[in-house]
Amino acid sequence: MRGYTKQSARHFVAVAILALCLGAHVGKAFGGCAIPSMADKPKPEWVKEGWNKPGYYIGVGRIDQRKNAEEWIHAAEQGAINSLSRTISVNVESSFRDEMRQTSKEYKQKFEQDIKQVVETSVKENLRGVEIIDKWLDRDNCVLWAVAEIPRDSVESTRKFEKITYYYDSAADLLKKQNKKVALEYLKDAMALLEGINFKYLPESGGKAHWQAKLEREIDRLKGDVGSNTEKTLVSPLNIAKDVDKAIVEKVIGAIKARVKKGERLLGSCESSDTCLDLATGQGYANLALVKIEQQISQSASGAYKGTLRVEVTLYDAAKRSVLKGPAEEYAQVVGWSEDGIDWKLAVDKVLGSERFNLLKE
């Protein structure tokens, strides 16, 4: 150690420590933070906050270092896709809710309940077209960035197509409930959306011509059904008990049908006035004649049987769901020495001969 002073020894130690520190830094920056498949490049514009690309939705992900390059790249790309998914979801739901302001109130509530599912389906379909367009490794901070994009036209086309399929399926459900009028509104709204769709983004949809023909066919059919009822009156039995003779029901309903304007008989009966009104408005009828029929048998102390037939009719404006005339009520009683001996035909004739039902005539 001859020739070394304390000062030179301290200098040597300082240099060694500096070399170790620099070595550690170099190892971190160019060893642990390196991804073999990625070349060095300057910081891109899209990393900057607020960057956008006209005509596209953008999602940016940034991920700290992971165990290996493959996991790191996957995590960064997934982060960009998740960011894009949130952006699309917000914009799709906002567009749907803006359109809801013009939506018919008859099905606004149902659509409000289903909107989450419709939005989720739309976003899921859109993510099939997402592209990762660039990645950048920030070596100084050991952070990998990725950016994803999708054309706005693709998002809007997918959104509108998902809404079309929602309307079409909902119309089919409504037809099962005989609600033709609202089903027709669904289909008309679906048709209106067709013009705003670029079907090149929807290769599996069948194309515009397919959906236009499909919707036109259903709309024309329902227009004919609903349009033919606009001046008619639906005549419906209300909550008829099982023990009421079917022949009596048919005779009463037939007579009431003949007294109202263009009467048409409802097959079966309704459980409530609201159900009947829903059916009448759903099929486009102008009016609803709601008929209650009660048939009772009692026995006197002398052993004679008394049959009582009671009929009540109320005429509604179907669209307004308000009473136009009535209720008009009449009953008749007939006597027999056995239940089978009661002359219900006579009871029906007495009831239907009442002038009280004349108010149903124009």
C-alpha positions as CSV (number, residue, x, y, z in Angstrom):
1,M,0.0,0.0,0.0
2,R,3.1,2.2,-0.3
3,G,2.3,5.4,-2.1
4,Y,-1.4,5.5,-1.1
5,T,-2.5,8.3,1.2
6,K,-5.7,8.4,3.3
7,Q,-7.0,10.9,0.8
8,S,-6.4,8.7,-2.2
9,A,-8.0,5.7,-0.4
10,R,-11.1,7.7,0.3
11,H,-11.2,8.7,-3.4
12,F,-11.0,5.1,-4.5
13,V,-13.9,4.1,-2.2
14,A,-16.0,6.9,-3.5
15,V,-15.4,5.9,-7.1
16,A,-16.2,2.3,-6.4
17,I,-19.5,3.2,-4.7
18,L,-20.4,5.5,-7.7
19,A,-19.6,2.7,-10.1
20,L,-21.8,0.3,-8.2
21,C,-24.7,2.8,-8.1
22,L,-24.4,3.4,-11.9
23,G,-24.3,-0.3,-12.5
24,A,-27.4,-0.8,-10.6
25,H,-29.2,2.0,-12.4
26,V,-28.1,0.6,-15.8
27,G,-29.2,-2.9,-14.8
28,K,-32.7,-1.6,-13.9
29,A,-33.2,0.7,-16.9
30,F,-31.9,-1.5,-19.6
31,G,-32.1,-4.9,-18.1
32,G,-35.2,-5.5,-15.9
33,C,-37.4,-2.9,-17.9
34,A,-36.5,-4.2,-21.3
35,I,-39.0,-6.1,-23.5
36,P,-37.1,-7.8,-26.3
37,S,-39.9,-7.4,-28.9
38,M,-40.2,-3.7,-28.3
39,A,-37.8,-1.2,-29.8
40,D,-36.9,2.1,-28.1
41,K,-38.9,5.1,-29.3
42,P,-39.8,8.6,-28.1
43,K,-42.8,9.2,-25.9
44,P,-45.9,9.2,-28.3
45,E,-48.6,11.8,-28.4
46,W,-51.3,9.4,-27.3
47,V,-49.7,9.0,-23.8
48,K,-50.6,12.7,-23.1
49,E,-53.8,13.2,-21.1
50,G,-56.8,14.4,-23.2
51,W,-55.4,13.0,-26.5
52,N,-58.1,12.0,-29.0
53,K,-58.3,10.7,-32.5
54,P,-61.2,12.0,-34.7
55,G,-63.7,9.4,-35.6
56,Y,-62.6,6.9,-33.0
57,Y,-63.1,6.0,-29.4
58,I,-59.8,5.6,-27.6
59,G,-58.7,3.6,-24.5
60,V,-55.3,3.9,-22.8
61,G,-53.8,1.5,-20.3
62,R,-50.6,1.8,-18.2
63,I,-49.2,-1.1,-16.2
64,D,-46.2,-1.3,-13.9
65,Q,-43.6,-4.0,-14.5
66,R,-44.8,-7.7,-14.3
67,K,-43.0,-11.0,-13.9
68,N,-42.3,-11.5,-17.6
69,A,-42.7,-9.6,-20.9
70,E,-45.7,-11.7,-22.1
71,E,-47.7,-11.1,-18.9
72,W,-46.7,-7.4,-18.9
73,I,-47.9,-6.9,-22.5
74,H,-51.1,-8.7,-21.9
75,A,-51.9,-6.7,-18.8
76,A,-51.2,-3.4,-20.6
77,E,-53.4,-4.4,-23.6
78,Q,-56.2,-5.5,-21.3
79,G,-56.0,-2.2,-19.4
80,A,-56.4,-0.3,-22.7
81,I,-59.4,-2.5,-23.6
82,N,-61.0,-2.0,-20.2
83,S,-60.6,1.8,-20.5
84,L,-62.2,1.7,-23.9
85,S,-65.0,-0.5,-22.6
86,R,-65.8,2.1,-19.9
87,T,-65.8,4.9,-22.5
88,I,-68.1,2.9,-24.9
89,S,-70.5,2.0,-22.0
90,V,-70.9,5.6,-20.9
91,N,-71.5,6.8,-24.5
92,V,-73.9,4.0,-25.4
93,E,-76.0,4.4,-22.3
94,S,-76.1,8.2,-22.7
95,S,-77.3,7.7,-26.3
96,F,-80.0,5.3,-25.2
97,R,-81.2,7.6,-22.5
98,D,-81.4,10.6,-24.9
99,E,-83.6,8.5,-27.2
100,M,-85.8,7.5,-24.3
101,R,-87.2,11.0,-24.1
102,Q,-89.0,10.4,-27.3
103,T,-90.0,6.8,-26.5
104,S,-93.6,5.9,-26.2
105,K,-94.7,5.7,-22.6
106,E,-96.3,2.3,-23.1
107,Y,-92.9,0.6,-23.2
108,K,-90.6,3.2,-21.7
109,Q,-90.7,1.5,-18.3
110,K,-89.9,-1.9,-19.7
111,F,-87.0,-0.5,-21.7
112,E,-85.7,1.3,-18.6
113,Q,-85.7,-2.1,-16.8
114,D,-83.9,-3.8,-19.7
115,I,-81.4,-1.0,-20.6
116,K,-78.5,-2.4,-18.5
117,Q,-78.7,-5.7,-20.4
118,V,-79.0,-4.0,-23.8
119,V,-76.0,-1.7,-23.0
120,E,-73.9,-4.7,-21.8
121,T,-74.7,-6.7,-24.9
122,S,-73.9,-3.7,-27.2
123,V,-70.5,-3.1,-25.5
124,K,-69.6,-6.8,-25.6
125,E,-70.3,-6.9,-29.4
126,N,-68.3,-3.7,-29.9
127,L,-65.2,-5.1,-28.1
128,R,-65.0,-7.8,-30.8
129,G,-63.8,-5.0,-33.2
130,V,-61.3,-3.3,-30.9
131,E,-57.7,-3.0,-32.1
132,I,-54.5,-2.4,-30.1
133,I,-52.8,0.2,-32.3
134,D,-49.6,1.0,-30.3
135,K,-47.6,0.3,-27.2
136,W,-44.8,2.3,-25.5
137,L,-42.3,1.3,-22.8
138,D,-41.4,4.1,-20.4
139,R,-38.1,2.7,-19.3
140,D,-37.4,5.5,-16.8
141,N,-40.4,4.6,-14.8
142,C,-40.7,0.9,-15.8
143,V,-44.3,1.4,-17.1
144,L,-45.8,-0.2,-20.2
145,W,-48.5,1.8,-22.0
146,A,-50.9,0.5,-24.6
147,V,-53.7,2.2,-26.7
148,A,-56.8,0.6,-28.1
149,E,-59.3,2.1,-30.6
150,I,-62.5,1.4,-32.4
151,P,-64.4,3.5,-35.0
152,R,-67.2,5.6,-33.6
153,D,-69.3,4.5,-36.6
154,S,-68.8,0.9,-35.5
155,V,-70.0,1.6,-32.0
156,E,-73.1,3.5,-33.2
157,S,-74.0,0.9,-35.7
158,T,-73.7,-1.9,-33.2
159,R,-75.7,0.1,-30.6
160,K,-78.5,0.7,-33.0
161,F,-78.5,-2.9,-34.2
162,E,-78.7,-4.2,-30.6
163,K,-81.7,-1.9,-30.1
164,I,-83.4,-3.2,-33.3
165,T,-83.1,-6.8,-32.1
166,Y,-84.4,-5.7,-28.6
167,Y,-87.4,-4.0,-30.2
168,Y,-88.0,-7.0,-32.5
169,D,-87.9,-9.6,-29.7
170,S,-90.0,-7.4,-27.4
171,A,-92.6,-7.0,-30.2
172,A,-92.8,-10.8,-30.4
173,D,-93.4,-11.0,-26.6
174,L,-96.1,-8.4,-26.8
175,L,-97.9,-10.3,-29.6
176,K,-98.1,-13.4,-27.4
177,K,-100.1,-11.1,-25.0
178,Q,-102.2,-9.8,-27.9
179,N,-100.8,-6.3,-27.5
180,K,-100.6,-5.6,-31.3
181,K,-100.7,-1.9,-31.0
182,V,-97.6,-1.4,-28.9
183,A,-95.8,-4.2,-30.8
184,L,-96.4,-2.2,-34.0
185,E,-94.8,0.8,-32.3
186,Y,-91.7,-1.3,-31.4
187,L,-91.4,-2.4,-35.0
188,K,-91.8,1.1,-36.4
189,D,-89.0,2.3,-34.1
190,A,-86.8,-0.6,-35.2
191,M,-87.4,0.3,-38.8
192,A,-86.4,4.0,-38.2
193,L,-83.0,2.8,-36.8
194,L,-82.0,0.9,-40.0
195,E,-80.9,4.0,-41.9
196,G,-78.3,4.9,-39.3
197,I,-76.5,1.5,-39.4
198,N,-73.3,0.7,-41.4
199,F,-73.7,-3.0,-41.8
200,K,-70.1,-3.6,-42.8
201,Y,-69.4,-3.7,-39.1
202,L,-72.1,-6.3,-38.6
203,P,-71.2,-9.2,-41.0
204,E,-73.2,-11.8,-39.1
205,S,-76.4,-9.7,-38.9
206,G,-77.9,-10.7,-42.3
207,G,-77.6,-7.2,-43.8
208,K,-79.9,-4.2,-44.2
209,A,-82.1,-5.8,-46.9
210,H,-82.8,-8.8,-44.8
211,W,-83.9,-6.7,-41.8
212,Q,-85.8,-4.3,-43.9
213,A,-87.9,-7.0,-45.5
214,K,-88.4,-8.7,-42.1
215,L,-89.6,-5.6,-40.4
216,E,-91.8,-4.5,-43.3
217,R,-93.5,-7.8,-43.4
218,E,-94.4,-7.7,-39.7
219,I,-95.4,-4.0,-39.8
220,D,-97.7,-4.5,-42.8
221,R,-99.4,-7.4,-41.1
222,L,-99.9,-5.6,-37.8
223,K,-101.1,-2.4,-39.5
224,G,-103.8,-4.4,-41.1
225,D,-104.9,-6.1,-37.8
226,V,-104.8,-2.9,-35.7
227,G,-106.2,-0.7,-38.5
228,S,-109.2,-2.9,-39.0
229,N,-110.2,-2.5,-35.3
230,T,-110.1,1.3,-35.0
231,E,-113.9,1.6,-35.3
232,K,-114.8,-1.7,-33.6
233,T,-116.0,-2.5,-30.0
234,L,-114.5,-5.5,-28.3
235,V,-117.1,-7.4,-26.3
236,S,-115.6,-9.4,-23.4
237,P,-117.0,-11.5,-20.6
238,L,-115.5,-10.5,-17.2
239,N,-114.3,-13.1,-14.7
240,I,-117.1,-15.6,-15.5
241,A,-117.5,-18.2,-12.7
242,K,-117.0,-21.8,-13.7
243,D,-120.6,-22.7,-12.7
244,V,-122.2,-20.3,-15.2
245,D,-123.7,-22.2,-18.1
246,K,-121.6,-21.6,-21.3
247,A,-124.7,-21.5,-23.4
248,I,-126.0,-18.6,-21.3
249,V,-122.7,-16.7,-21.7
250,E,-122.7,-17.1,-25.5
251,K,-126.3,-15.9,-25.8
252,V,-125.7,-12.9,-23.6
253,I,-122.4,-11.9,-25.3
254,G,-124.0,-12.4,-28.8
255,A,-126.9,-10.1,-27.9
256,I,-124.6,-7.4,-26.5
257,K,-122.3,-7.7,-29.5
258,A,-125.3,-7.0,-31.8
259,R,-126.2,-3.8,-29.8
260,V,-122.8,-2.1,-29.9
261,K,-121.1,-0.5,-32.8
262,K,-119.3,-3.1,-34.9
263,G,-119.0,-5.5,-32.0
264,E,-116.4,-8.3,-32.0
265,R,-116.3,-11.1,-29.4
266,L,-113.2,-11.8,-27.4
267,L,-112.4,-15.5,-27.2
268,G,-112.4,-16.5,-23.6
269,S,-112.8,-14.0,-20.7
270,C,-110.8,-11.5,-18.7
271,E,-109.9,-11.8,-15.0
272,S,-110.1,-8.0,-14.5
273,S,-111.2,-4.8,-16.2
274,D,-107.6,-3.7,-16.5
275,T,-106.7,-6.9,-18.3
276,C,-109.6,-6.4,-20.7
277,L,-108.6,-2.8,-21.3
278,D,-105.0,-3.9,-22.0
279,L,-106.2,-6.4,-24.6
280,A,-108.6,-3.9,-26.2
281,T,-106.0,-1.0,-26.5
282,G,-103.3,-3.5,-27.5
283,Q,-105.3,-4.6,-30.5
284,G,-106.4,-1.1,-31.5
285,Y,-110.1,-1.4,-30.6
286,A,-112.0,1.9,-30.2
287,N,-114.2,0.7,-27.4
288,L,-114.6,-2.2,-24.9
289,A,-118.0,-3.6,-23.7
290,L,-117.3,-5.4,-20.5
291,V,-120.0,-8.0,-19.5
292,K,-120.4,-9.5,-16.1
293,I,-122.7,-12.5,-15.9
294,E,-123.8,-14.2,-12.6
295,Q,-126.0,-17.3,-12.3
296,Q,-127.3,-18.4,-8.9
297,I,-129.7,-21.1,-7.6
298,S,-131.5,-21.1,-4.3
299,Q,-134.3,-23.3,-2.7
300,S,-137.3,-22.0,-0.9
301,A,-138.9,-23.6,2.2
302,S,-141.6,-25.1,0.0
303,G,-138.9,-27.0,-2.0
304,A,-139.1,-24.9,-5.1
305,Y,-135.9,-23.8,-6.8
306,K,-135.3,-20.2,-7.8
307,G,-132.8,-19.3,-10.5
308,T,-131.4,-15.7,-10.7
309,L,-129.5,-14.4,-13.7
310,R,-127.8,-11.1,-13.4
311,V,-126.1,-9.2,-16.3
312,E,-124.1,-5.9,-16.1
313,V,-122.5,-4.1,-19.1
314,T,-120.1,-1.2,-19.1
315,L,-118.9,0.5,-22.2
316,Y,-115.4,2.0,-22.2
317,D,-113.3,4.2,-24.4
318,A,-110.4,1.8,-24.8
319,A,-107.7,4.3,-25.6
320,K,-108.6,6.7,-22.8
321,R,-109.5,3.8,-20.4
322,S,-112.6,5.8,-19.3
323,V,-116.3,4.8,-19.0
324,L,-118.5,6.0,-21.9
325,K,-121.8,4.5,-20.8
326,G,-123.1,2.4,-17.9
327,P,-122.9,0.3,-16.1
328,A,-126.3,-1.0,-17.2
329,E,-127.6,-3.8,-15.0
330,E,-130.6,-6.1,-15.2
331,Y,-131.6,-9.4,-13.6
332,A,-134.4,-12.0,-14.0
333,Q,-135.7,-14.8,-11.8
334,V,-137.3,-18.1,-12.8
335,V,-138.8,-20.9,-10.7
336,G,-138.7,-24.7,-11.1
337,W,-139.3,-27.8,-9.0
338,S,-135.8,-29.1,-9.6
339,E,-132.4,-27.5,-10.6
340,D,-132.7,-29.2,-14.0
341,G,-136.2,-27.8,-14.4
342,I,-135.2,-24.1,-14.2
343,D,-135.8,-22.4,-17.6
344,W,-132.6,-20.4,-18.0
345,K,-133.6,-19.6,-21.6
346,L,-136.6,-17.7,-20.3
347,A,-134.3,-15.9,-17.8
348,V,-131.9,-14.8,-20.6
349,D,-134.8,-13.6,-22.7
350,K,-136.2,-11.5,-19.8
351,V,-132.8,-9.9,-19.1
352,L,-131.9,-9.1,-22.7
353,G,-135.4,-7.7,-23.3
354,S,-134.7,-5.0,-20.8
355,E,-134.6,-1.4,-22.1
356,R,-131.7,-0.7,-19.8
357,F,-129.3,-2.1,-22.4
358,N,-130.6,0.3,-25.0
359,L,-128.0,2.9,-23.9
360,L,-125.4,0.8,-25.6
361,K,-126.8,1.7,-29.0
362,E,-125.5,4.7,-30.9
